[in-house]
Amino acid sequence: MINRDRNELEKLIPFKIRQSVIAHLLKENNDVRIVQEFAGHRRAASTEAYKQTGLEELKSAIERLHPLQ
């Protein structure tokens, strides 16, 4: 239903949505064990793999504090 009127490049993939939800929960500092249970992972390491490095925030801070000219 969510992809009915979308072209091929705009289609949403359930797996990507799931990955985004897990990454968002971890980014919001939810307990890894709770997110692990929510995701249905057997090992905490599987859940921790979804943690993002915060690279975008780091790039933004560098640009703000030390802009390239």
CHARMM-style PDB file with segment names, atoms N, HN, CA, C and O in Angstrom:
ATOM      1  N   MET     1       0.805  -1.191   0.000  1.00  0.00      PROA
ATOM      2  CA  MET     1       0.000   0.000   0.000  1.00  0.00      PROA
ATOM      3  C   MET     1       0.858   1.269   0.000  1.00  0.00      PROA
ATOM      4  O   MET     1       0.525   2.239  -0.682  1.00  0.00      PROA
ATOM      5  N   ILE     2       1.955   1.269   0.756  1.00  0.00      PROA
ATOM      6  HN  ILE     2       2.225   0.482   1.310  1.00  0.00      PROA
ATOM      7  CA  ILE     2       2.749   2.491   0.858  1.00  0.00      PROA
ATOM      8  C   ILE     2       3.472   2.830  -0.429  1.00  0.00      PROA
ATOM      9  O   ILE     2       3.888   3.972  -0.620  1.00  0.00      PROA
ATOM     10  N   ASN     3       3.630   1.863  -1.314  1.00  0.00      PROA
ATOM     11  HN  ASN     3       3.292   0.934  -1.159  1.00  0.00      PROA
ATOM     12  CA  ASN     3       4.361   2.094  -2.565  1.00  0.00      PROA
ATOM     13  C   ASN     3       3.459   2.187  -3.785  1.00  0.00      PROA
ATOM     14  O   ASN     3       3.957   2.250  -4.909  1.00  0.00      PROA
ATOM     15  N   ARG     4       2.170   2.198  -3.595  1.00  0.00      PROA
ATOM     16  HN  ARG     4       1.766   2.147  -2.682  1.00  0.00      PROA
ATOM     17  CA  ARG     4       1.225   2.128  -4.708  1.00  0.00      PROA
ATOM     18  C   ARG     4       1.462   3.218  -5.744  1.00  0.00      PROA
ATOM     19  O   ARG     4       1.506   2.912  -6.935  1.00  0.00      PROA
ATOM     20  N   ASP     5       1.614   4.463  -5.345  1.00  0.00      PROA
ATOM     21  HN  ASP     5       1.577   4.711  -4.377  1.00  0.00      PROA
ATOM     22  CA  ASP     5       1.750   5.574  -6.290  1.00  0.00      PROA
ATOM     23  C   ASP     5       3.185   6.096  -6.403  1.00  0.00      PROA
ATOM     24  O   ASP     5       3.396   7.222  -6.852  1.00  0.00      PROA
ATOM     25  N   ARG     6       4.140   5.314  -6.014  1.00  0.00      PROA
ATOM     26  HN  ARG     6       3.968   4.399  -5.649  1.00  0.00      PROA
ATOM     27  CA  ARG     6       5.539   5.748  -6.067  1.00  0.00      PROA
ATOM     28  C   ARG     6       6.240   5.120  -7.266  1.00  0.00      PROA
ATOM     29  O   ARG     6       5.920   4.007  -7.683  1.00  0.00      PROA
ATOM     30  N   ASN     7       7.211   5.864  -7.812  1.00  0.00      PROA
ATOM     31  HN  ASN     7       7.471   6.769  -7.474  1.00  0.00      PROA
ATOM     32  CA  ASN     7       8.007   5.258  -8.882  1.00  0.00      PROA
ATOM     33  C   ASN     7       9.094   4.389  -8.257  1.00  0.00      PROA
ATOM     34  O   ASN     7       9.252   4.369  -7.036  1.00  0.00      PROA
ATOM     35  N   GLU     8       9.826   3.686  -9.076  1.00  0.00      PROA
ATOM     36  HN  GLU     8       9.698   3.702 -10.067  1.00  0.00      PROA
ATOM     37  CA  GLU     8      10.816   2.711  -8.573  1.00  0.00      PROA
ATOM     38  C   GLU     8      11.845   3.337  -7.636  1.00  0.00      PROA
ATOM     39  O   GLU     8      12.239   2.707  -6.655  1.00  0.00      PROA
ATOM     40  N   LEU     9      12.281   4.542  -7.910  1.00  0.00      PROA
ATOM     41  HN  LEU     9      11.960   5.054  -8.707  1.00  0.00      PROA
ATOM     42  CA  LEU     9      13.323   5.171  -7.095  1.00  0.00      PROA
ATOM     43  C   LEU     9      12.798   5.677  -5.754  1.00  0.00      PROA
ATOM     44  O   LEU     9      13.580   5.874  -4.824  1.00  0.00      PROA
ATOM     45  N   GLU    10      11.492   5.888  -5.641  1.00  0.00      PROA
ATOM     46  HN  GLU    10      10.857   5.728  -6.397  1.00  0.00      PROA
ATOM     47  CA  GLU    10      10.910   6.424  -4.413  1.00  0.00      PROA
ATOM     48  C   GLU    10      10.287   5.365  -3.523  1.00  0.00      PROA
ATOM     49  O   GLU    10       9.800   5.689  -2.440  1.00  0.00      PROA
ATOM     50  N   LYS    11      10.287   4.119  -3.944  1.00  0.00      PROA
ATOM     51  HN  LYS    11      10.682   3.855  -4.824  1.00  0.00      PROA
ATOM     52  CA  LYS    11       9.632   3.070  -3.170  1.00  0.00      PROA
ATOM     53  C   LYS    11      10.320   2.845  -1.833  1.00  0.00      PROA
ATOM     54  O   LYS    11      11.547   2.840  -1.738  1.00  0.00      PROA
ATOM     55  N   LEU    12       9.508   2.662  -0.813  1.00  0.00      PROA
ATOM     56  HN  LEU    12       8.511   2.666  -0.891  1.00  0.00      PROA
ATOM     57  CA  LEU    12      10.014   2.373   0.521  1.00  0.00      PROA
ATOM     58  C   LEU    12      10.183   0.870   0.682  1.00  0.00      PROA
ATOM     59  O   LEU    12       9.343   0.083   0.244  1.00  0.00      PROA
ATOM     60  N   ILE    13      11.276   0.489   1.315  1.00  0.00      PROA
ATOM     61  HN  ILE    13      11.958   1.127   1.671  1.00  0.00      PROA
ATOM     62  CA  ILE    13      11.582  -0.918   1.515  1.00  0.00      PROA
ATOM     63  C   ILE    13      11.430  -1.211   3.009  1.00  0.00      PROA
ATOM     64  O   ILE    13      12.090  -0.576   3.831  1.00  0.00      PROA
ATOM     65  N   PRO    14      10.567  -2.168   3.370  1.00  0.00      PROA
ATOM     66  CA  PRO    14      10.335  -2.448   4.797  1.00  0.00      PROA
ATOM     67  C   PRO    14      11.618  -2.709   5.582  1.00  0.00      PROA
ATOM     68  O   PRO    14      11.723  -2.290   6.735  1.00  0.00      PROA
ATOM     69  N   PHE    15      12.580  -3.379   4.994  1.00  0.00      PROA
ATOM     70  HN  PHE    15      12.494  -3.720   4.058  1.00  0.00      PROA
ATOM     71  CA  PHE    15      13.834  -3.663   5.686  1.00  0.00      PROA
ATOM     72  C   PHE    15      14.564  -2.375   6.049  1.00  0.00      PROA
ATOM     73  O   PHE    15      15.122  -2.264   7.140  1.00  0.00      PROA
ATOM     74  N   LYS    16      14.564  -1.396   5.135  1.00  0.00      PROA
ATOM     75  HN  LYS    16      14.110  -1.486   4.248  1.00  0.00      PROA
ATOM     76  CA  LYS    16      15.227  -0.117   5.401  1.00  0.00      PROA
ATOM     77  C   LYS    16      14.499   0.662   6.492  1.00  0.00      PROA
ATOM     78  O   LYS    16      15.128   1.334   7.310  1.00  0.00      PROA
ATOM     79  N   ILE    17      13.168   0.568   6.499  1.00  0.00      PROA
ATOM     80  HN  ILE    17      12.658   0.022   5.835  1.00  0.00      PROA
ATOM     81  CA  ILE    17      12.397   1.227   7.547  1.00  0.00      PROA
ATOM     82  C   ILE    17      12.752   0.615   8.898  1.00  0.00      PROA
ATOM     83  O   ILE    17      12.933   1.336   9.879  1.00  0.00      PROA
ATOM     84  N   ARG    18      12.852  -0.705   8.952  1.00  0.00      PROA
ATOM     85  HN  ARG    18      12.705  -1.291   8.155  1.00  0.00      PROA
ATOM     86  CA  ARG    18      13.210  -1.405  10.183  1.00  0.00      PROA
ATOM     87  C   ARG    18      14.587  -0.968  10.665  1.00  0.00      PROA
ATOM     88  O   ARG    18      14.779  -0.704  11.852  1.00  0.00      PROA
ATOM     89  N   GLN    19      15.545  -0.893   9.743  1.00  0.00      PROA
ATOM     90  HN  GLN    19      15.388  -1.107   8.779  1.00  0.00      PROA
ATOM     91  CA  GLN    19      16.893  -0.451  10.097  1.00  0.00      PROA
ATOM     92  C   GLN    19      16.867   0.966  10.661  1.00  0.00      PROA
ATOM     93  O   GLN    19      17.549   1.264  11.641  1.00  0.00      PROA
ATOM     94  N   SER    20      16.083   1.828  10.039  1.00  0.00      PROA
ATOM     95  HN  SER    20      15.529   1.585   9.243  1.00  0.00      PROA
ATOM     96  CA  SER    20      15.996   3.218  10.488  1.00  0.00      PROA
ATOM     97  C   SER    20      15.406   3.317  11.882  1.00  0.00      PROA
ATOM     98  O   SER    20      15.877   4.106  12.702  1.00  0.00      PROA
ATOM     99  N   VAL    21      14.380   2.523  12.159  1.00  0.00      PROA
ATOM    100  HN  VAL    21      13.998   1.882  11.494  1.00  0.00      PROA
ATOM    101  CA  VAL    21      13.749   2.550  13.479  1.00  0.00      PROA
ATOM    102  C   VAL    21      14.737   2.097  14.546  1.00  0.00      PROA
ATOM    103  O   VAL    21      14.846   2.729  15.597  1.00  0.00      PROA
ATOM    104  N   ILE    22      15.455   1.013  14.287  1.00  0.00      PROA
ATOM    105  HN  ILE    22      15.367   0.500  13.433  1.00  0.00      PROA
ATOM    106  CA  ILE    22      16.440   0.509  15.252  1.00  0.00      PROA
ATOM    107  C   ILE    22      17.544   1.537  15.479  1.00  0.00      PROA
ATOM    108  O   ILE    22      17.922   1.798  16.621  1.00  0.00      PROA
ATOM    109  N   ALA    23      18.064   2.121  14.399  1.00  0.00      PROA
ATOM    110  HN  ALA    23      17.757   1.908  13.472  1.00  0.00      PROA
ATOM    111  CA  ALA    23      19.118   3.127  14.523  1.00  0.00      PROA
ATOM    112  C   ALA    23      18.616   4.343  15.299  1.00  0.00      PROA
ATOM    113  O   ALA    23      19.350   4.905  16.113  1.00  0.00      PROA
ATOM    114  N   HSD    24      17.375   4.752  15.054  1.00  0.00      PROA
ATOM    115  HN  HSD    24      16.779   4.295  14.393  1.00  0.00      PROA
ATOM    116  CA  HSD    24      16.804   5.897  15.759  1.00  0.00      PROA
ATOM    117  C   HSD    24      16.661   5.607  17.253  1.00  0.00      PROA
ATOM    118  O   HSD    24      16.973   6.461  18.083  1.00  0.00      PROA
ATOM    119  N   LEU    25      16.197   4.422  17.594  1.00  0.00      PROA
ATOM    120  HN  LEU    25      15.944   3.729  16.920  1.00  0.00      PROA
ATOM    121  CA  LEU    25      16.058   4.058  19.001  1.00  0.00      PROA
ATOM    122  C   LEU    25      17.409   4.095  19.714  1.00  0.00      PROA
ATOM    123  O   LEU    25      17.495   4.543  20.858  1.00  0.00      PROA
ATOM    124  N   LEU    26      18.451   3.632  19.050  1.00  0.00      PROA
ATOM    125  HN  LEU    26      18.381   3.268  18.121  1.00  0.00      PROA
ATOM    126  CA  LEU    26      19.787   3.655  19.653  1.00  0.00      PROA
ATOM    127  C   LEU    26      20.324   5.083  19.740  1.00  0.00      PROA
ATOM    128  O   LEU    26      20.989   5.447  20.710  1.00  0.00      PROA
ATOM    129  N   LYS    27      20.032   5.881  18.726  1.00  0.00      PROA
ATOM    130  HN  LYS    27      19.491   5.586  17.938  1.00  0.00      PROA
ATOM    131  CA  LYS    27      20.499   7.270  18.726  1.00  0.00      PROA
ATOM    132  C   LYS    27      19.859   8.059  19.858  1.00  0.00      PROA
ATOM    133  O   LYS    27      20.463   8.990  20.391  1.00  0.00      PROA
ATOM    134  N   GLU    28      18.642   7.690  20.223  1.00  0.00      PROA
ATOM    135  HN  GLU    28      18.151   6.934  19.790  1.00  0.00      PROA
ATOM    136  CA  GLU    28      17.933   8.354  21.318  1.00  0.00      PROA
ATOM    137  C   GLU    28      18.355   7.816  22.683  1.00  0.00      PROA
ATOM    138  O   GLU    28      17.696   8.083  23.687  1.00  0.00      PROA
ATOM    139  N   ASN    29      19.440   7.067  22.722  1.00  0.00      PROA
ATOM    140  HN  ASN    29      19.976   6.850  21.906  1.00  0.00      PROA
ATOM    141  CA  ASN    29      20.033   6.536  23.954  1.00  0.00      PROA
ATOM    142  C   ASN    29      19.139   5.570  24.710  1.00  0.00      PROA
ATOM    143  O   ASN    29      19.185   5.509  25.939  1.00  0.00      PROA
ATOM    144  N   ASN    30      18.324   4.814  23.982  1.00  0.00      PROA
ATOM    145  HN  ASN    30      18.286   4.863  22.984  1.00  0.00      PROA
ATOM    146  CA  ASN    30      17.567   3.739  24.612  1.00  0.00      PROA
ATOM    147  C   ASN    30      18.523   2.605  24.961  1.00  0.00      PROA
ATOM    148  O   ASN    30      19.536   2.417  24.287  1.00  0.00      PROA
ATOM    149  N   ASP    31      18.216   1.870  25.982  1.00  0.00      PROA
ATOM    150  HN  ASP    31      17.393   2.023  26.529  1.00  0.00      PROA
ATOM    151  CA  ASP    31      19.059   0.758  26.416  1.00  0.00      PROA
ATOM    152  C   ASP    31      19.204  -0.270  25.286  1.00  0.00      PROA
ATOM    153  O   ASP    31      18.219  -0.663  24.662  1.00  0.00      PROA
ATOM    154  N   VAL    32      20.426  -0.690  25.039  1.00  0.00      PROA
ATOM    155  HN  VAL    32      21.226  -0.371  25.547  1.00  0.00      PROA
ATOM    156  CA  VAL    32      20.701  -1.635  23.953  1.00  0.00      PROA
ATOM    157  C   VAL    32      19.926  -2.935  24.145  1.00  0.00      PROA
ATOM    158  O   VAL    32      19.443  -3.517  23.173  1.00  0.00      PROA
ATOM    159  N   ARG    33      19.806  -3.390  25.375  1.00  0.00      PROA
ATOM    160  HN  ARG    33      20.199  -2.918  26.164  1.00  0.00      PROA
ATOM    161  CA  ARG    33      19.089  -4.646  25.642  1.00  0.00      PROA
ATOM    162  C   ARG    33      17.600  -4.532  25.299  1.00  0.00      PROA
ATOM    163  O   ARG    33      16.999  -5.477  24.789  1.00  0.00      PROA
ATOM    164  N   ILE    34      17.020  -3.379  25.580  1.00  0.00      PROA
ATOM    165  HN  ILE    34      17.509  -2.611  25.994  1.00  0.00      PROA
ATOM    166  CA  ILE    34      15.605  -3.178  25.254  1.00  0.00      PROA
ATOM    167  C   ILE    34      15.421  -3.142  23.741  1.00  0.00      PROA
ATOM    168  O   ILE    34      14.494  -3.755  23.212  1.00  0.00      PROA
ATOM    169  N   VAL    35      16.297  -2.429  23.050  1.00  0.00      PROA
ATOM    170  HN  VAL    35      17.050  -1.932  23.480  1.00  0.00      PROA
ATOM    171  CA  VAL    35      16.223  -2.356  21.589  1.00  0.00      PROA
ATOM    172  C   VAL    35      16.497  -3.735  20.990  1.00  0.00      PROA
ATOM    173  O   VAL    35      15.886  -4.111  19.990  1.00  0.00      PROA
ATOM    174  N   GLN    36      17.405  -4.478  21.593  1.00  0.00      PROA
ATOM    175  HN  GLN    36      17.902  -4.172  22.405  1.00  0.00      PROA
ATOM    176  CA  GLN    36      17.714  -5.835  21.136  1.00  0.00      PROA
ATOM    177  C   GLN    36      16.459  -6.708  21.190  1.00  0.00      PROA
ATOM    178  O   GLN    36      16.159  -7.433  20.241  1.00  0.00      PROA
ATOM    179  N   GLU    37      15.745  -6.633  22.283  1.00  0.00      PROA
ATOM    180  HN  GLU    37      15.989  -6.044  23.053  1.00  0.00      PROA
ATOM    181  CA  GLU    37      14.513  -7.412  22.440  1.00  0.00      PROA
ATOM    182  C   GLU    37      13.460  -6.957  21.426  1.00  0.00      PROA
ATOM    183  O   GLU    37      12.789  -7.778  20.800  1.00  0.00      PROA
ATOM    184  N   PHE    38      13.327  -5.647  21.277  1.00  0.00      PROA
ATOM    185  HN  PHE    38      13.872  -4.980  21.785  1.00  0.00      PROA
ATOM    186  CA  PHE    38      12.373  -5.075  20.323  1.00  0.00      PROA
ATOM    187  C   PHE    38      12.673  -5.556  18.899  1.00  0.00      PROA
ATOM    188  O   PHE    38      11.760  -5.885  18.141  1.00  0.00      PROA
ATOM    189  N   ALA    39      13.948  -5.593  18.548  1.00  0.00      PROA
ATOM    190  HN  ALA    39      14.690  -5.326  19.163  1.00  0.00      PROA
ATOM    191  CA  ALA    39      14.359  -5.978  17.192  1.00  0.00      PROA
ATOM    192  C   ALA    39      14.340  -7.486  16.980  1.00  0.00      PROA
ATOM    193  O   ALA    39      14.334  -7.958  15.844  1.00  0.00      PROA
ATOM    194  N   GLY    40      14.329  -8.243  18.082  1.00  0.00      PROA
ATOM    195  HN  GLY    40      14.334  -7.859  19.006  1.00  0.00      PROA
ATOM    196  CA  GLY    40      14.331  -9.691  17.956  1.00  0.00      PROA
ATOM    197  C   GLY    40      15.704 -10.277  17.684  1.00  0.00      PROA
ATOM    198  O   GLY    40      15.824 -11.372  17.134  1.00  0.00      PROA
ATOM    199  N   HSD    41      16.739  -9.544  18.071  1.00  0.00      PROA
ATOM    200  HN  HSD    41      16.642  -8.655  18.517  1.00  0.00      PROA
ATOM    201  CA  HSD    41      18.105 -10.033  17.873  1.00  0.00      PROA
ATOM    202  C   HSD    41      18.504 -10.977  19.010  1.00  0.00      PROA
ATOM    203  O   HSD    41      18.154 -10.751  20.168  1.00  0.00      PROA
ATOM    204  N   ARG    42      19.226 -12.015  18.670  1.00  0.00      PROA
ATOM    205  HN  ARG    42      19.510 -12.198  17.729  1.00  0.00      PROA
ATOM    206  CA  ARG    42      19.716 -12.946  19.694  1.00  0.00      PROA
ATOM    207  C   ARG    42      20.896 -12.373  20.460  1.00  0.00      PROA
ATOM    208  O   ARG    42      21.034 -12.583  21.665  1.00  0.00      PROA
ATOM    209  N   ARG    43      21.736 -11.650  19.748  1.00  0.00      PROA
ATOM    210  HN  ARG    43      21.624 -11.480  18.769  1.00  0.00      PROA
ATOM    211  CA  ARG    43      22.967 -11.114  20.364  1.00  0.00      PROA
ATOM    212  C   ARG    43      22.928  -9.589  20.402  1.00  0.00      PROA
ATOM    213  O   ARG    43      22.426  -8.948  19.478  1.00  0.00      PROA
ATOM    214  N   ALA    44      23.460  -9.021  21.472  1.00  0.00      PROA
ATOM    215  HN  ALA    44      23.868  -9.541  22.222  1.00  0.00      PROA
ATOM    216  CA  ALA    44      23.533  -7.563  21.602  1.00  0.00      PROA
ATOM    217  C   ALA    44      24.425  -6.976  20.513  1.00  0.00      PROA
ATOM    218  O   ALA    44      24.200  -5.850  20.069  1.00  0.00      PROA
ATOM    219  N   ALA    45      25.423  -7.721  20.084  1.00  0.00      PROA
ATOM    220  HN  ALA    45      25.606  -8.635  20.444  1.00  0.00      PROA
ATOM    221  CA  ALA    45      26.332  -7.243  19.042  1.00  0.00      PROA
ATOM    222  C   ALA    45      25.588  -6.972  17.734  1.00  0.00      PROA
ATOM    223  O   ALA    45      25.950  -6.062  16.989  1.00  0.00      PROA
ATOM    224  N   SER    46      24.561  -7.753  17.461  1.00  0.00      PROA
ATOM    225  HN  SER    46      24.267  -8.493  18.067  1.00  0.00      PROA
ATOM    226  CA  SER    46      23.759  -7.529  16.256  1.00  0.00      PROA
ATOM    227  C   SER    46      23.039  -6.191  16.334  1.00  0.00      PROA
ATOM    228  O   SER    46      22.920  -5.478  15.338  1.00  0.00      PROA
ATOM    229  N   THR    47      22.566  -5.863  17.519  1.00  0.00      PROA
ATOM    230  HN  THR    47      22.663  -6.442  18.328  1.00  0.00      PROA
ATOM    231  CA  THR    47      21.868  -4.590  17.718  1.00  0.00      PROA
ATOM    232  C   THR    47      22.862  -3.434  17.711  1.00  0.00      PROA
ATOM    233  O   THR    47      22.587  -2.384  17.131  1.00  0.00      PROA
ATOM    234  N   GLU    48      24.001  -3.616  18.342  1.00  0.00      PROA
ATOM    235  HN  GLU    48      24.225  -4.469  18.813  1.00  0.00      PROA
ATOM    236  CA  GLU    48      25.003  -2.554  18.410  1.00  0.00      PROA
ATOM    237  C   GLU    48      25.535  -2.181  17.036  1.00  0.00      PROA
ATOM    238  O   GLU    48      26.028  -1.070  16.838  1.00  0.00      PROA
ATOM    239  N   ALA    49      25.436  -3.100  16.091  1.00  0.00      PROA
ATOM    240  HN  ALA    49      25.036  -4.002  16.252  1.00  0.00      PROA
ATOM    241  CA  ALA    49      25.888  -2.809  14.730  1.00  0.00      PROA
ATOM    242  C   ALA    49      25.068  -1.687  14.095  1.00  0.00      PROA
ATOM    243  O   ALA    49      25.510  -1.063  13.130  1.00  0.00      PROA
ATOM    244  N   TYR    50      23.888  -1.432  14.629  1.00  0.00      PROA
ATOM    245  HN  TYR    50      23.529  -1.939  15.413  1.00  0.00      PROA
ATOM    246  CA  TYR    50      23.028  -0.370  14.103  1.00  0.00      PROA
ATOM    247  C   TYR    50      23.385   1.003  14.651  1.00  0.00      PROA
ATOM    248  O   TYR    50      22.853   2.012  14.187  1.00  0.00      PROA
ATOM    249  N   LYS    51      24.274   1.053  15.628  1.00  0.00      PROA
ATOM    250  HN  LYS    51      24.706   0.234  16.005  1.00  0.00      PROA
ATOM    251  CA  LYS    51      24.685   2.343  16.169  1.00  0.00      PROA
ATOM    252  C   LYS    51      25.410   3.107  15.070  1.00  0.00      PROA
ATOM    253  O   LYS    51      26.263   2.564  14.368  1.00  0.00      PROA
ATOM    254  N   GLN    52      25.055   4.363  14.942  1.00  0.00      PROA
ATOM    255  HN  GLN    52      24.362   4.804  15.512  1.00  0.00      PROA
ATOM    256  CA  GLN    52      25.688   5.182  13.922  1.00  0.00      PROA
ATOM    257  C   GLN    52      26.767   6.035  14.572  1.00  0.00      PROA
ATOM    258  O   GLN    52      26.701   6.359  15.758  1.00  0.00      PROA
ATOM    259  N   THR    53      27.733   6.379  13.789  1.00  0.00      PROA
ATOM    260  HN  THR    53      27.787   6.116  12.825  1.00  0.00      PROA
ATOM    261  CA  THR    53      28.892   7.081  14.319  1.00  0.00      PROA
ATOM    262  C   THR    53      28.619   8.544  14.623  1.00  0.00      PROA
ATOM    263  O   THR    53      29.425   9.194  15.288  1.00  0.00      PROA
ATOM    264  N   GLY    54      27.505   9.073  14.151  1.00  0.00      PROA
ATOM    265  HN  GLY    54      26.850   8.546  13.610  1.00  0.00      PROA
ATOM    266  CA  GLY    54      27.252  10.494  14.346  1.00  0.00      PROA
ATOM    267  C   GLY    54      28.101  11.334  13.415  1.00  0.00      PROA
ATOM    268  O   GLY    54      28.407  12.487  13.717  1.00  0.00      PROA
ATOM    269  N   LEU    55      28.481  10.767  12.292  1.00  0.00      PROA
ATOM    270  HN  LEU    55      28.232   9.830  12.047  1.00  0.00      PROA
ATOM    271  CA  LEU    55      29.361  11.447  11.351  1.00  0.00      PROA
ATOM    272  C   LEU    55      28.751  12.747  10.846  1.00  0.00      PROA
ATOM    273  O   LEU    55      29.464  13.736  10.679  1.00  0.00      PROA
ATOM    274  N   GLU    56      27.451  12.763  10.602  1.00  0.00      PROA
ATOM    275  HN  GLU    56      26.872  11.959  10.738  1.00  0.00      PROA
ATOM    276  CA  GLU    56      26.805  13.981  10.120  1.00  0.00      PROA
ATOM    277  C   GLU    56      26.885  15.093  11.161  1.00  0.00      PROA
ATOM    278  O   GLU    56      27.136  16.247  10.814  1.00  0.00      PROA
ATOM    279  N   GLU    57      26.674  14.758  12.435  1.00  0.00      PROA
ATOM    280  HN  GLU    57      26.470  13.820  12.716  1.00  0.00      PROA
ATOM    281  CA  GLU    57      26.777  15.768  13.485  1.00  0.00      PROA
ATOM    282  C   GLU    57      28.205  16.289  13.595  1.00  0.00      PROA
ATOM    283  O   GLU    57      28.424  17.481  13.813  1.00  0.00      PROA
ATOM    284  N   LEU    58      29.167  15.394  13.444  1.00  0.00      PROA
ATOM    285  HN  LEU    58      28.989  14.426  13.267  1.00  0.00      PROA
ATOM    286  CA  LEU    58      30.563  15.787  13.504  1.00  0.00      PROA
ATOM    287  C   LEU    58      30.915  16.719  12.351  1.00  0.00      PROA
ATOM    288  O   LEU    58      31.587  17.730  12.552  1.00  0.00      PROA
ATOM    289  N   LYS    59      30.465  16.384  11.151  1.00  0.00      PROA
ATOM    290  HN  LYS    59      29.919  15.563  10.988  1.00  0.00      PROA
ATOM    291  CA  LYS    59      30.717  17.243   9.991  1.00  0.00      PROA
ATOM    292  C   LYS    59      30.110  18.622  10.198  1.00  0.00      PROA
ATOM    293  O   LYS    59      30.726  19.638   9.876  1.00  0.00      PROA
ATOM    294  N   SER    60      28.897  18.648  10.738  1.00  0.00      PROA
ATOM    295  HN  SER    60      28.396  17.823  10.999  1.00  0.00      PROA
ATOM    296  CA  SER    60      28.212  19.913  10.977  1.00  0.00      PROA
ATOM    297  C   SER    60      28.974  20.767  11.996  1.00  0.00      PROA
ATOM    298  O   SER    60      29.126  21.974  11.810  1.00  0.00      PROA
ATOM    299  N   ALA    61      29.444  20.139  13.059  1.00  0.00      PROA
ATOM    300  HN  ALA    61      29.320  19.159  13.209  1.00  0.00      PROA
ATOM    301  CA  ALA    61      30.193  20.871  14.091  1.00  0.00      PROA
ATOM    302  C   ALA    61      31.502  21.405  13.536  1.00  0.00      PROA
ATOM    303  O   ALA    61      31.888  22.534  13.839  1.00  0.00      PROA
ATOM    304  N   ILE    62      32.182  20.615  12.737  1.00  0.00      PROA
ATOM    305  HN  ILE    62      31.868  19.698  12.491  1.00  0.00      PROA
ATOM    306  CA  ILE    62      33.446  21.067  12.144  1.00  0.00      PROA
ATOM    307  C   ILE    62      33.202  22.240  11.215  1.00  0.00      PROA
ATOM    308  O   ILE    62      33.946  23.221  11.232  1.00  0.00      PROA
ATOM    309  N   GLU    63      32.151  22.138  10.397  1.00  0.00      PROA
ATOM    310  HN  GLU    63      31.548  21.341  10.382  1.00  0.00      PROA
ATOM    311  CA  GLU    63      31.824  23.228   9.474  1.00  0.00      PROA
ATOM    312  C   GLU    63      31.474  24.501  10.233  1.00  0.00      PROA
ATOM    313  O   GLU    63      31.847  25.598   9.817  1.00  0.00      PROA
ATOM    314  N   ARG    64      30.768  24.359  11.329  1.00  0.00      PROA
ATOM    315  HN  ARG    64      30.465  23.467  11.667  1.00  0.00      PROA
ATOM    316  CA  ARG    64      30.356  25.526  12.123  1.00  0.00      PROA
ATOM    317  C   ARG    64      31.554  26.152  12.840  1.00  0.00      PROA
ATOM    318  O   ARG    64      31.677  27.376  12.880  1.00  0.00      PROA
ATOM    319  N   LEU    65      32.438  25.325  13.407  1.00  0.00      PROA
ATOM    320  HN  LEU    65      32.338  24.331  13.374  1.00  0.00      PROA
ATOM    321  CA  LEU    65      33.540  25.827  14.215  1.00  0.00      PROA
ATOM    322  C   LEU    65      34.778  26.183  13.386  1.00  0.00      PROA
ATOM    323  O   LEU    65      35.518  27.106  13.726  1.00  0.00      PROA
ATOM    324  N   HSD    66      34.992  25.447  12.306  1.00  0.00      PROA
ATOM    325  HN  HSD    66      34.391  24.697  12.030  1.00  0.00      PROA
ATOM    326  CA  HSD    66      36.173  25.658  11.463  1.00  0.00      PROA
ATOM    327  C   HSD    66      35.768  25.599   9.989  1.00  0.00      PROA
ATOM    328  O   HSD    66      36.133  24.660   9.282  1.00  0.00      PROA
ATOM    329  N   PRO    67      35.014  26.600   9.526  1.00  0.00      PROA
ATOM    330  CA  PRO    67      34.546  26.545   8.144  1.00  0.00      PROA
ATOM    331  C   PRO    67      35.694  26.646   7.145  1.00  0.00      PROA
ATOM    332  O   PRO    67      36.649  27.399   7.334  1.00  0.00      PROA
ATOM    333  N   LEU    68      35.570  25.877   6.096  1.00  0.00      PROA
ATOM    334  HN  LEU    68      34.794  25.265   5.942  1.00  0.00      PROA
ATOM    335  CA  LEU    68      36.548  25.941   5.003  1.00  0.00      PROA
ATOM    336  C   LEU    68      36.168  27.111   4.098  1.00  0.00      PROA
ATOM    337  O   LEU    68      35.007  27.280   3.725  1.00  0.00      PROA
ATOM    338  N   GLN    69      37.175  27.911   3.756  1.00  0.00      PROA
ATOM    339  HN  GLN    69      38.118  27.774   4.059  1.00  0.00      PROA
ATOM    340  CA  GLN    69      36.875  29.074   2.910  1.00  0.00      PROA
ATOM    341  C   GLN    69      37.667  29.032   1.641  1.00  0.00      PROA
ATOM    342  OT1 GLN    69      37.545  29.929   0.807  1.00  0.00      PROA
TER     343      GLN     69
END
